[in-house]
Amino acid sequence: MDSKAVALINLIDNLTQDFPLSIMVAKGGDMTITAFILIEVAVGKTQEVVSAVRGLAGVKEAHGVTGPYDVIVVAEVADVTAIAELVTQKIHPIPGIIKTITCLGVLG
């Protein structure tokens, strides 16, 4: 795993311990909203979920990771409504997903 992924996981772990709603500081440029979507998946389904999520509009990155979450997705969309639609209509129905937590970027 590269150093950026490790740093992101450590930041997420620290933030989620202190806040009931995990809102992280992230880059969101040019009138877009950046969201980090943390996904817990069923045993043995990580690669299938990563592959499915990578094909969705708005998804910039998707990584299988170690730690309390199995997949971390970076998405950039036009507004909060688009994030809601991405998560609830596109990501939640993917087979193998147990739970998601969406962290919106608030500072860049």
N, C-alpha and C positions, 0 to 999 in steps of 0.2 A: 504494500500500500504506500502511495506517495506521501510526502510530508504535508501537502495541502489537505489531503483527506484526513490524516491524523489530527492536524490542527483543528479542522472543522469539527470532528467528533469530540475532541476535548472541549472546545468552546460550547458545543451543544450540551454535553454532559454537565458542565458548570452552570449554564443558564437554566437547564431544566430542574436542577436541584433547588434553585432559589425562587423560581417563579411558577405558579400553577399554569399560566399560559406562557408558552415559550415564544417570546418575540426576540429575534436576534437582529443585531446590527449587520447590515449587508449592503452590497452595492445594488443600487437600482437607478439606472441612468436613462436619459432620453425619454422621460415620461412613461417608463415602464415600471412595473412592480416585480421585484425579485422575491421568490418564495423558496424556502428550503422545506421539502416535504420528507418527513421521516417516516419510514414504512417498516412495520413488523410483518413478517410473512411466515407462512406455514413451513415446517421443516422440509427441506429439499426443493423449495419453490423459488429461491432467490434468483437464479439465473433466468427463469421464465418471466418473473416479474420485471427484472431489469430490462430484458429484451422488449417486453410489451410496452413499458413506460417510455423507453427511448424513442419509440415510434410516434409518440403523441405530440401534437402541435403545442408549442410553448415550452417544451422540455429542452433545456440546454445541455444538461448532464444527468446521468443516472449511474450510481455506483453501488455495488454490493460492498458492505462494510462489516467490520466486527463491532461488537458492543451491544447495547440494549436494542438497537434498531438494526435491521438487516439490509436496508436499502436507503440511500439518501439521494433525493432528486433535487436538482436546481432548475427552477422554471422562471421564465420571464414572460409576462403578459401585460396587457394594456391597463387593466384595472382589477379591483378586488372581486368584481363579479366574474371576471374571466378565471381568476384563481378558484373561486367557489365551483364554477362549472367544470374546470379541469379536474379538481379533486373529487367532487361528488358524482359527476357524470362519466368521467373517463378513467380515473384511477381506481376508485372504490370497486367498480365491477370486475376488475382483473382477478381471475382465479388465483387463490393463494394468499391474498392480502387479508391480514387479520385486523390491523389498526393503522391509522395514519395520524400524524401530528403535523400541522402546517405552521411554519414560522415565517412571518413576513419581514422582509428587510425594511428597516425604518430610517437608516442613515447610510450614506455612501461615502 
